[in-house]
Amino acid sequence: MSSVSPGFAFVVFQTVIIIPFFTGTVFRSRMSDPERFTQRLLRINITLIEPLIVLWCVWELKFPVNVVVLPLAGLWLAICGLAAGMLAVLWLGLKKHQSLTFLLSTTLSNHGFTMGGFLCYLLLGEQGLGLAVIMVLYFIPYLYGFIFPSAKALLHTEHQPKLRDYLLDGRNMPLLALAAAAVLNMCNLRRPTVFFPINELLALSIALYYLTVGMNYRTARLRGMMWLHLSLAAIKFIAVPLGAIAFVHLFPVEHEIKSVILLQSCMPAAVYSVVTAVLFNLDAELAASLFVVNTGLFLVLVLPVVWLLAS
């Protein structure tokens, strides 16, 4: 969407979030096996659509060496959330699948364009948006190189997966696409000058993810889950920001980079927590409930505070 304003692009992306989400909630009750249907959609997204997006966007990506601290900060925030989540799981006394689902929500945050990236643009301008894009480079290696293999290993206790199992797993295609794009980049091979529907693929990919959230969300799961939601909120909006403050004090950076790190540290749970729960047969309904409530708490309680402080 380079030919339109970021504000219009944000409206478009929010449209492909809201409509699929409510569509999923409506059609869930009309399907005999919504879980299997969403798994198929996600596999199409992860094995076909997302690898094309990653390959095209990373192929000729260039950024200064001095901002390499940004993806490191993103990885640090994910680790902070995971560590705090592990402590919370011990206190909450959750079952195995619930524990893994909760940990997904603690470690994966909405740093992308639909939340963190756009807020960086609104509060810090185009430079803030560019820095936010660089920061999110940690996400694909972390998700497909650590989260997916870990989920697979923990859930397949009858035999430990080997390296070839990870490499040949279609769910890791975006990571392979990232590696291929990095090789092409280092070899100075230019992208072909042809039309590539990047905006359309992005919109389709996001719509499929939020359709998955809608089809796995049930308001009934809100009852009896107060401590889960409060624990996740404390991790996302207190523990992780404190980790970010420690990071910028240990590694002094420029003001703009520091602002992006602190702003991104306040983001709610990511839709990929729901995606991963669906793909690996965890508690997808719990993941969807955590995602929806945590995002709502952010928009109502946290965002106004962040906006005032940033202003």
Secondary structure by P-SEA (a helix, b strand, c coil): cccccaaaaaaaaaaacaaaaaaaaaaccccccaaaaaaaaaaaaaaccaaaaaaaaaccccccccccaaaaaaaaaaaaaaaaaaaaaaaacccaaaaaaaaaaacccccccccaaaaaaacccaaaaaaaaaaaccccccccccaaaaaaaaaaccccccaaaaaacccaaaaaaaaaaaaaaaacccccccccaaaaaaaaaaaaaaaaaaaaccccccccaaaaaaaaaaaaccaaaaaaaaaaaaccccaaaaaaaaaaaaccccaaaaaaaaaaccaaaaaaaaaaaaaaaaacccaaaaaaaac
